[in-house]
Amino acid sequence: MKKIFIAALFLGTLFSSNAIFAQTETSGRTEYRQTHTKSTELKHTKLKVNFDYAKEQMNGEEWLTASPHFYPSDSLILDAKAMLIHEVALDKNGAKTPLKYAYKDDMLRITLDKTYTRNQDYTVYIKYTARPNEVKDKGSAAITDAKGLYFVNAQGKDADKPTQIWTQGETEASSAWFPTIDKPNQKTTQEIYMTVPDKYVTLSNGLMKSSVKEGNGLRTDHWVMDKKHAPYLFFMGVGDYAVVKDKWRNIPVDYYVEKEYEAYAKQIFGNTPEMLEFFSKKLNYDYPWSKYAQITARDYVSGAMENTTAVLHQESAQQKPGDLIDENRWEDVISHELFHHWFGDLVTTESWSNLTVNESFANYSEYLWNEYKYGKDFADYTLMKAAEGYFRDPSNVTKDLVRFNYHHKEDMFDAVSYNKGGSILHMLRNYLGDEAFWAGMHDYLKTNEYGTGEAHQFRLSLEKVSGKDLNWFFNQWYFNSGHPKVSYTTTFEPVKKEVKITVSQDQLGGNFQFPLALDIYENGKPARKNVWVSAKDKNVFTFPVSKNPDFINLNADGVLLGEFTGEKTSEQYFAQYSNSKEFLSRYKAVEHAAENKGANPAALKILVAALKDSNFRIRMKALSGLDLSKPDQAKAALATVEKMASEDPKTLVQAAAISALAKTKDKKYLPVFEKGMNAVSNAVKGSSLSGIAAVDPSKVATLASSIDLDGASEDLIAELLPIIVKNKIEKQMPAIASTAAFYPFLKFQNPELGAAAEDGYNWIMSSDNLKATENVTKILTQVKGQLGNNPQAKMMIVQILKEGLAKKMAVLKANPASPTINQQIDLINKTIEAYK
């Protein structure tokens, strides 16, 4: 699963820096979570289902073949959430014999006809009704709902939303739509007969074996998955989709998108065949399943899900040319879910405590794909952002990567299992070397294929291949918490021409051992030294030098996950930027320069040099750091920035250059901004509109409606929100709603943007705009699970909802004949109710 924290932009900094909101995901009681004891071995799951759209329920029949796992047994205990159980019987070649059963507390306890041994299979027949809206389980920060089966616009009342059905099994929600043993250490083959209106297409795991018209406008599709996988990976999808066909070798690769996006499906998902080839070759293990399909869903409860052969993506995956020309924001997610088909689907975590063997690998796949496709610099940006995500929440430092004590299983879906785990794999790869690392990955897959895995099994495979003892590595990185906090001091001995570098660790919870890359700078030039830091407070290293070094660059290769301190002057950062080939070292220098450009000429020199960096993210960082209204900065950089605004090969950089020119508020750039409004790129359009707002505000109202902000990036919305609100661009009201809803939190981080967002929120609540109100209530409902036990944050949201409700009531009073205002009031009331 690729989790998407909805409120990351708005809440991340706030929660980590404001004590009144600080609360860990694992707050509350924790206890030891043992791996589920297997008393039954699932073998095959056969389902026949049809859907009641009016009631939002599913009618199901199940034939479940199983046997005792080891010890003889005369019973079968299944998870079955919020169901109506109509019949339970033993099925022998089609002949059914009723069985006694008890159904209570979402558990179906079946008494078999006799005691079976582990070599004896039996098949139980269950007729039932799934009622997902009756499920009591709630969502979490990672997966915001847990009812397993979802009907979207089931009665077709919303003209702007398609009718869809989709399922979400992780962590243990598949048992909301079919009785099963809903644990990750169970595996079963499957087949599903889905009867649906003939106008819809279906998707499930495996291959479609038949499609039969039933009359009355119905059709039954038969999907078969002939290789076993975990119940949480079962999937059904139904809707009015365009199916775009692709292929890898002889395996079907299909993209299910809303018809509006059919023409862009291959722009969004089209790298999938190349990803399949790349990962298959790197792992020396060909993609092991019969097909690979990807489908989008409205109102999805997380980011994306690796259902075996049938990946589900939230609607944000669907992008149009104006977004895709800037960047495919969903490409990392696409690689993430694909890599799960080896790490998670083929070899599945034994328990949620060992989630790292699913999610850390999938997280690291984003780096691997970017490195292969776009180069190491591009991938290192991915790694840097992942590390920042881990560091953002101080509570992460207290969590082991593998942990058997947690409050709720979905607490495991955090920046430790994902971000930190991916960074750990990068360190492991660099320590072992590529050949041993990939051979160990292959051995782990072959040894445990179609079964389950734990971190120790991964360690054993790497040790088997490399011959190295890796207990030290796994003990400190997998079975312990935290990370190194590293600093250094130097002592120069002029007679010996030696420098002693003392590397210190000062983190709580014990010392780490690790390889460390040091760059020793003399006369502005680096000399790379690779040292081994032992697990002690201080390590001393001595190196020959010609003079007292200018400075030391710790973690010069950017591999080690840690915090590094060491004061550097702007001149030293300039030397680091100019002479380092590593992305992180260059980026950190530009970061420093952006903060210090007014204080030191060397900082400005870094920004000017970085405008020509080979990495577009560094060029963007340099542009955002410039203030061309200042004469010294304009003199040094203006000509270059003017050229970049139209000629840089990356549209995101062009947009950043236009934004830099807009800061001058010089009317001579009006033609540049007006030309930018005709660009395909939404980023260029957005920056150009900001420029026009700065130099000729009278033109904004006419031009602002021309940008398609449906699904636009958070950065673009944040840039345009003040302009849209100030000029009351009605068409764009729904686009800014999800950001405006967080105005109390934005005011802590960015008072100016927060004030504009507050005005935007009040504008929405004082207007009769159903779509905008829907977007506000949807985002605030979804974010509830991400607030954990933060009473102040929840209270703040309830308060703004009540204030919004009062404004909507005033709108109703002024316009009682409105066809939608009562619907908006109902949405706000339901959202307030959700917070009780």
Disulfide bonds with the S-S distance in Angstrom:
none
